[in-house]
Amino acid sequence: SHSDIIINEIYANPAGDEGAPMPDGEWVELYNKGNWSIDINGWYLYDAIDSHDLPITATNVGGGSTIIPAKGYLAVYRNTDPLFSLNNDTDNVRLYDGEIGVGNLINSHSYTGTVEAKSWSGMPNGAGSWSDNHIPTPGGVNV
């Protein structure tokens, strides 16, 4: 089910250019907590502003495939997108299964404050409390 896909890690304050080409720059990691793989091609990430969309395609994800295996991870990179931008102070990351107005809100996570070169993530994966001082692990288990 689409609701099995959750925001698992947010990298809003990388060292260097935040809009840099992948694998540098900002990214959001998704986690599939379900028992079936799900293809999220054509889904969208948004920051707190509805016009700031980041379409999810094979060109801006780790590994080049938009299929997230069961209990698997996928990093979605900003990859020079001019609209989507994760603020360093506070923001709200939202995942939709289509464009706003057409798609459904699947998951969202707000954060306040960032540490450069560290990520916000939930421990353990997809659950528990979030904090902002994690070693970034795009596409892997949160540590």
Steps between C-alpha positions, in 0.01 A plus 500: 500500500617855433479573873791258556738759351625742763755778529790344691790746479541864397833651393430874495838651581783333306847647502541695176236581240156391617373483142800307367462210254446161666639332698594836658250756619172450680302176505208325666505128572182296479441164669257225400372347823273261310541147365478584128717714273342829389589711195492871588575628149283809451466573871606841634682649793410851614650730757266725702401697187247340264673630185834347601466156344767236445376234255638155582647333192776252420732798437508629859498188718783287633562198278290628211181306584187642662394159636539474877524136610319371807683628812723696261625855463523756223679835504333771291746777414425868440756470219507869396119541512439878514173490699521231767730619778539384858543792738769469764285654774157341468302330225238238427578216257192349335463191282212474251415218258433760228501876462327704771134527410507162326705272722450406863719605790681180598732618776657818637760600753585841645833592652648799680872571489774314318864409556727535196586164341263313736153367425165491673382144538277273700642224714434222443409528131158643437412520867611634832621849570671723246815698561732716292852377563526177302767380259330521157415156358324555167348170393603316816413428860497801734787498749 
